Amino acid sequence: MFTGIVEELGSVVALVRPEADTPAGTAPDAVLTVSGPLATSDARPGDSIAVDGVCLTVTSVADGAFVAEVMPETLRRTSLGGLVPGAQVNLERALPANGRLGGHVVQGHVDGVATLVRRTPGPRWDDLEFSAPAALTRYVAEKGSVALSGVSLTVTWVSDDGFGVSLIPTTLAATTLGRLAPGDAVNVEVDVLAKYVERLMAAGAVR
């Protein structure tokens, strides 16, 4: 489990993809290498690290960088498929049992992607407007929580096809969200509680 409080900006070293002519259904995982001194300071194979909000399992650690395998499904459903060497990514280690839940409950299971439509600089913060499919926005609530590329944020408004958030200077400087431009995609993880409530209601557990 994570909290959506980014610990450091990592740098992509390499993303090695399967061969293009690999038969469908047999493609091996892609291999992602990310440099992150803090994230790797106590990391071991088997540990979980969130990369832009995607929970990945560490397979090896060396020289301040870690390696993780990325399934084809993850490449399709998230922004990780577009990573290139040198790209910055948000990193967060899994929450220890005695850690602080500074943001909200984040699983690292991305539900989809949203696209930045507009950013409006303000006197003390930036307002960001995202477009997103209704399949995502149905789980987003005004003043509720949403994780964007691994960053825990409060929703300022929501509609059927989009939502907004506001970023303070600390978030702009400490995460990749400060570098977003219109047209850029972010990974979205909605509040898991909303999905469980919907599931229970559909099953008739709530009357």
N, C-alpha and C positions, 0 to 999 in steps of 0.2 A: 504494500500500500504506500501511496505517496500523499503529499499534502498540497502540491501545486506551488510550492515555494522554491523557485529555481536556486540552486546552490552555486552554479557557475556556468559560464559560456564555454562550451567545448568546441573543438575544431575537427571537422571531418578530415581524416587522413586518406581514407579510401573506401569506396563502395564497389565491391567486385560482384558482378551479376553473373547468373548462369548463362551458358551459351544460348544464343537466340534460337538455334535449331534443336534444342532439347525437346523431346516428345512431350505433348501436353499431359499434365498429371504426374510427370516424373521429374519436373524441374527441381534441382536442389535449392537450398536456401542461398540467398545472397549473403555476403560477408561484409559487415560494416566495421571499420576501425575508426575510433574517435579518441582524440587527445583531450585529456581532462585531468590535470594534476590533483585537484581535490577529490573528484569522483573516484580516482584510482588509488588514492592514498591508503585506503584500507579495503579495497575491492579484491575479491577472490572469485575464481571460477564458480558459477552457480548463483552468484549474487544478481539482484535485479537493479537496473539503472534505467530511469526514464529518459529517453532521448526525444526531445520535442514532444513530450507527452506520451510516447510509446514505450511501454514496459518491455525491455529487452533483457535477456539472460546473458551474463558475461561468460564467455568461453575461455578467455585468456587475458592476462594483464602483463604488460611489459613496457618499461621506459615511459611511464606516464600516460600510456594509452591502453584502451581496452578493446577487445574484439567481441562482436556479437553476431549471431546469425539472424537473418531477417527473412521470414517466410514470404513466398510470392503473394499470398493474400494480404499481408501487411504492406507490401510495396504498392499494391493496388488501392488499398483503402485509406492510405495515409500519404503525407507529403514526403516520407522518407525516400520514395522512389526517385525524387528529383534532386537528391543531395549530390553535391560534387565536392572534390577535394578543396579544402579551404573554407567551406561553408561553416558558419557558426550554428550551433545547436544548443538548446536549453538542456541542462543536465540536472537531475536530482536523484540522489541515492534513496533507496527504500527507507521508510520511516522506522527507526528502532523502537522497541517497546517502551522505552523511557523518553522518547522524543516528544517534541511539541507539535500539535496539530495546528499549525499556523494558518493554513488556508482552509481547505475542505477535503473530504475524502475523495481521493483520486486513485483510480485503479490502474491507469496506464492502458486501458482498453479503449482505443479511439473509436468513436461512433461514426465519424465521417469528417469531411472537410468543409470549411467555410471560406469565402473569398472576400478580401478587403475591398469595399466599394469606395470608401471615403475616410480620410482622417482630417480632423479639424483641430489645429493647435489652439490651446486656450492659455490663459494667464498662468495657471498652475498645473494643468493637465492637458492631455490630448483626448479628444473624443473619437472613437473608431466605430465605423459602421460596417457590418459584414452582411453579405447575402448568404443564405443557407437554405437547403431544402426543407420543406414542411416536415419531413420525417425526422429532422433534428429539432426544429424550432418548437414542435409540439411538447418537447420536454424542457424547454427553456422558459423561465419565469422571471418577470421583472423583480429586481432586488434579490434574485436567487443566484446561485453559483454556477459557473461554467469554467471548464479548463480549456484554454487555447494554447496549443503547442506546449502543454505542460504547465501553464501559468494559471493559477487560481484567480478568477476575477469575478466581480459582481456585475450582473446584467443591469444596464440602465433603462433599456426598453426592449420590447420584442414585438415582432409582427409575424405573419404567416410565412414570410420569405426572408426574414433577417432579424438582426438584433444589434444592440450597441453596447459598448463598454467604454470606460474611461480609465486612462493610464496615468498614474502619478510619475513624477520625474525618476524616482527610484526604479520603478518597473521599466520605464523607457530605457534607462541606462544599463540595467542588469540583465535584460532578456533580449531575445531576438525581435520581440514585438516592436521595439523602438525603431527598428530598421525596415518595417513593413511599408510597402508602397501599394497603391491601388492595383488590384489584379493578383496580388500574392495570396497564396493559400495557407491556411492554418489548420492544424489538427484540432478537432472538437471532441471533447468528452463531456457529455451532459451529466447532470447529477444522477447518480445511480438510483437514488431513492425514488425519483420520478418513474423510472422504468419498472421498478418492483411494484410500486403502487398500481400502475397500469396493468401489470401482469396479474396481480391479485384480484383486481376488479373484474378483469376479463374472465377469471376462473370462478367468479361468484363468491370469493371469500369475503368481500366487503358488500354489505347490503344496506 
